[in-house]
Amino acid sequence: MRQQGMSGWRGVPAGMCRAWSLPADETCAGIARRLFREAVAQLGLEEGVLDDAILMASELAANTMHASEAAHTHCGADTDAELCQAELSQAEPYQPEPCQPELWLYLRGVGLGRELVCKLFDCYRGWLHGPPPPRMGQGHFGQAGPQDVSGRGLQIVHELSGGRWGHHLTRARLAGEALRGKAVWFAVPAPMAHARLADVTGLRAYTHSVDVSAAKRHEQISARQAARELTQMLDGHGLEGAVSVRTDAADADMSVLSVGEELTLWFGAGSVSLTGVDGERDRWRYTDLVEAAEQTIRRFEELRVGYVRMAAARFA
C-alpha cells in the first residue's frame, strides 16, 4: 500500500495496512502525531487510550530520527551496513542509502478483542542504548520489563501500553521494498466502534459494523484466495523471488506456499499457519492476513541475518 500524501489516507480499514513516510528531522514526531490522530479518528478509541497512543507514536517517531542518524555514523553489530558488507565481502565499508522513517497502522482481531497496531520503521537495525529489549514470541512478541527497555521513549511506551509492545526485523513499505531495517510497535485496544453504545452486549452494532462485514468476507474466502492475498503482501515487501506455490488444491480447499527454503505457509479451513524447520509455528485466521504477512517477513529476515553472520564467522 503506497502513501498518498501526508493526509491523503484517513481511516484504518480492516485487512489493510496504512503507511506514511516521515521526515528524518525534528518535525518527525509532530507529523507522526497529526497523522496518527487523523487516521484513527473513526475507530472509536477511548479518549484516554487515544491520548496515550498519540504520545507513544510520537516517542517512537522521535527514536527513528536518532536511529536514522546512527545508521550513517557508525556500524553496530546489528546494522544492515555490516551485514551487507559481510554478505558481499566488500573491502570498503558499505554505507546504506539515506532512508526516511515510516509510520504503519493496521487492525488485528475482531469484535471486542480488536487491537490497533502502530509500527515505526527505521533502517537502523541496531540500538542506541545497549542491547535490544526482549521480543515477544508467537506472533505478538512477549512481555518486556521496564529494566529491559533501551531509552526514554521505549520506557514510556512500555508503561503506557502495559507491556504490549515489541520490535522485529522487517523491510520498508514505501522507501523501496528491499530496504531492510526494524520496526518498533505497540498495540492498544480498539473494539468495534460504537459497539458498547448499542445495548448491554454490544452485539447489535457489532453485527452490522463495516469491520465485521470485512471479517465475514475473509472467513468465507477460499484457501487459494487467501494465499493469493498474502503472496501479494509479501511481494510488496520485495519477497516476490522467495515465494513459491507448493500445493494449490481447490477441491480440497488447501494451498501451501514456500517462503525461502525454511518457511512454509499452510492455508485451509479459514486459517493460515506459518511453520519453519526450527519447529516454531504460528497461526492466524484469514481476518488477520496482515499480521500473518508481518510475522512471515520477520521470520524470513531473522533467518537471513543468521545466515549472514554464520558466513561472516567462517571468513573471519
Secondary structure as the mmCIF struct_conf table of DSSP 4:
data_model
#
loop_
_struct_conf.conf_type_id
_struct_conf.id
_struct_conf.beg_label_comp_id
_struct_conf.beg_label_asym_id
_struct_conf.beg_label_seq_id
_struct_conf.end_label_comp_id
_struct_conf.end_label_asym_id
_struct_conf.end_label_seq_id
BEND BEND1 GLY A 5 GLY A 5
TURN_TY1_P TURN_TY1_P1 MET A 6 SER A 7
BEND BEND2 GLY A 8 GLY A 8
TURN_TY1_P TURN_TY1_P2 ALA A 14 GLY A 15
STRN STRN1 CYS A 17 SER A 21
BEND BEND3 ALA A 24 ASP A 25
TURN_TY1_P TURN_TY1_P3 GLU A 26 THR A 27
HELX_RH_AL_P HELX_RH_AL_P1 CYS A 28 ALA A 39
TURN_TY1_P TURN_TY1_P4 VAL A 40 GLN A 42
BEND BEND4 LEU A 43 LEU A 43
HELX_RH_AL_P HELX_RH_AL_P2 GLU A 47 ALA A 70
TURN_TY1_P TURN_TY1_P5 ALA A 71 THR A 73
TURN_TY1_P TURN_TY1_P6 ALA A 77 ASP A 78
HELX_RH_AL_P HELX_RH_AL_P3 ASP A 80 LEU A 88
TURN_TY1_P TURN_TY1_P7 SER A 89 SER A 89
BEND BEND5 ALA A 91 GLU A 92
HELX_LH_PP_P HELX_LH_PP_P1 PRO A 93 TYR A 94
HELX_LH_PP_P HELX_LH_PP_P2 PRO A 96 PRO A 98
STRN STRN2 GLU A 102 ARG A 108
BEND BEND6 GLY A 109 GLY A 109
HELX_RH_3T_P HELX_RH_3T_P1 GLY A 111 GLY A 113
STRN STRN3 GLU A 115 ASP A 122
BEND BEND7 CYS A 123 CYS A 123
BEND BEND8 GLY A 126 GLY A 126
BEND BEND9 LEU A 128 PRO A 131
HELX_LH_PP_P HELX_LH_PP_P3 PRO A 132 MET A 136
TURN_TY1_P TURN_TY1_P8 GLN A 138 GLY A 139
BEND BEND10 HIS A 140 HIS A 140
HELX_RH_3T_P HELX_RH_3T_P2 PRO A 146 ASP A 148
BEND BEND11 GLY A 151 GLY A 151
HELX_RH_AL_P HELX_RH_AL_P4 ARG A 152 SER A 161
TURN_TY1_P TURN_TY1_P9 GLY A 162 GLY A 163
STRN STRN4 TRP A 165 ARG A 171
BEND BEND12 ARG A 173 ALA A 175
TURN_TY1_P TURN_TY1_P10 GLU A 177 ALA A 178
STRN STRN5 ARG A 180 PRO A 189
HELX_LH_PP_P HELX_LH_PP_P4 PRO A 191 MET A 192
TURN_TY1_P TURN_TY1_P11 ALA A 193 HIS A 194
HELX_RH_AL_P HELX_RH_AL_P5 ALA A 195 ALA A 198
BEND BEND13 ASP A 199 THR A 201
HELX_RH_AL_P HELX_RH_AL_P6 LEU A 203 HIS A 208
HELX_RH_AL_P HELX_RH_AL_P7 VAL A 210 GLN A 220
BEND BEND14 ILE A 221 ILE A 221
HELX_RH_AL_P HELX_RH_AL_P8 ALA A 223 ASP A 235
TURN_TY1_P TURN_TY1_P12 GLY A 236 GLY A 238
TURN_TY1_P TURN_TY1_P13 GLU A 240 ALA A 242
STRN STRN6 VAL A 243 ALA A 249
HELX_RH_3T_P HELX_RH_3T_P3 ALA A 250 ALA A 252
TURN_TY1_P TURN_TY1_P14 ASP A 253 ASP A 253
STRN STRN7 MET A 254 VAL A 259
TURN_TY1_P TURN_TY1_P15 GLY A 260 GLU A 262
STRN STRN8 LEU A 263 GLY A 268
TURN_TY1_P TURN_TY1_P16 ALA A 269 GLY A 270
STRN STRN9 SER A 271 GLY A 276
TURN_TY1_P TURN_TY1_P17 VAL A 277 ASP A 278
STRN STRN10 ARG A 281 ARG A 285
HELX_RH_3T_P HELX_RH_3T_P4 TYR A 286 ASP A 288
HELX_RH_AL_P HELX_RH_AL_P9 LEU A 289 PHE A 315
#
